[in-house]
Amino acid sequence: MLLGTLEFRGRRGRKTMSSLGVIALAAALTYAAAPAALADGGNYEVAFQGNDGNLWTVGSDPHGDWGLSMMAGTSPSIGGVSGGYEVAFQGANGDLWVAGSQATSDTGYQMKAGTSPSITPSGNGYQIAYQCTNSDLCELSSGGNSDTRLGMMAGTSPGISGGYMAFQANVGVLWTNNSRYGDTNLGMMAGTSPSVIYGAIAWETAFQANTGNLWTYTDSGASGGGNRHSQNWGLGMMGGTSPSITRTSSGGVEIAFQASTGDLWTVGQDNNGNSGLGIMAGTSPGIAGLFSGGYEVAFQADTGDLWTVGTYSNGDMGVQMMPGTSPSITSE
């Protein structure tokens, strides 16, 4: 188990972002067109729960409001698939839903209340990891739905990439579905969830340790000789929030997270540090490496608006998010 005290280095002055104004819950959200910056090659799509409680997607191919109600307090996951993108989310009826280029439907599988799914491309389709109503880690793919019989911590959500799943086990430790390793013996902060990305020979997982610091765990599996190691980044995270990890087109890794100061930070190959931009309390950013190079981060600003910052865009998307929820982003 990890032990230690929360530590945060390199704090810079924080900026509070301007807003287009708070939109009342009863009012309809509006999104006219993709920002001009996306025409420069930064093709990405963002999924989030709007302040009307519905699933929304905006970006290179903006759909806007899908008219599909989400469970309060949950967040969608988006992944690039053949033909575009697919979103997984918990519907207002508690079922796992999908919406996007390949399918828009209720899967009929119930999710644990207050949790969110994770989606990853798989061949021409996709795989989804989620917490079942019995608190086990479950997986939905073209092969059907399966229960791994691995218990998850209440209120947390799994991450999935390349068929590899990472999650907070019901004992408070980071676990993976890798049959060789399973228990990493790395303690996680209560109420937080890991994010995982697959590379050429290794999976990398970012998570908030039970010390409050950002940690990563690398597992090369059998393809890389079965090596694994962990790293303490020495950077404090805001309690109750989770990091997001991506791999860029150059092969490097980049992580986005809400620091213990409430600011958005990115670290990794580019090691940009403090953006000076405030994130809404209790929410987490999403990050995606872009096919055109670089990366983009989506997050709920401390104004309640959806923001994107990164290689191609830096600003307010002009739509309000449901309080307490987080966006997901993918390259197209």
Buried (B, 14 or more C-beta within 10 A) or exposed (E): EBEEEBBBEEBEEBEEBEBEEEBEEEEEBEBEEBBEBBEEBBBBBBBBBBBBBBBBBBBBBBBBBBEBBBBBBBBBBBBBBEEBBBBBBBBBEBBBBBBBBBEBEEBEBBBBBBBBBBBBBBEEBBBBBBBBEEBBBBBBBEEEBEEBEBBBBBBBBBBBBBBBBBBBBBEBBBBBBBEEBEEBEBBBBBBBBBBBBBBEEBBBBBBBBBBBBBBBBBBBBEEBEEEBEBEBBBBBBBBBBBBBBBBBEEEBBBBBBBBBBBBBBBBBBBEBBBBBBBBBBBBBBBBBBBEBEBBBBBBBBBBBBBBBBBBBBBEBBBBBBBBBBBBBBBBB
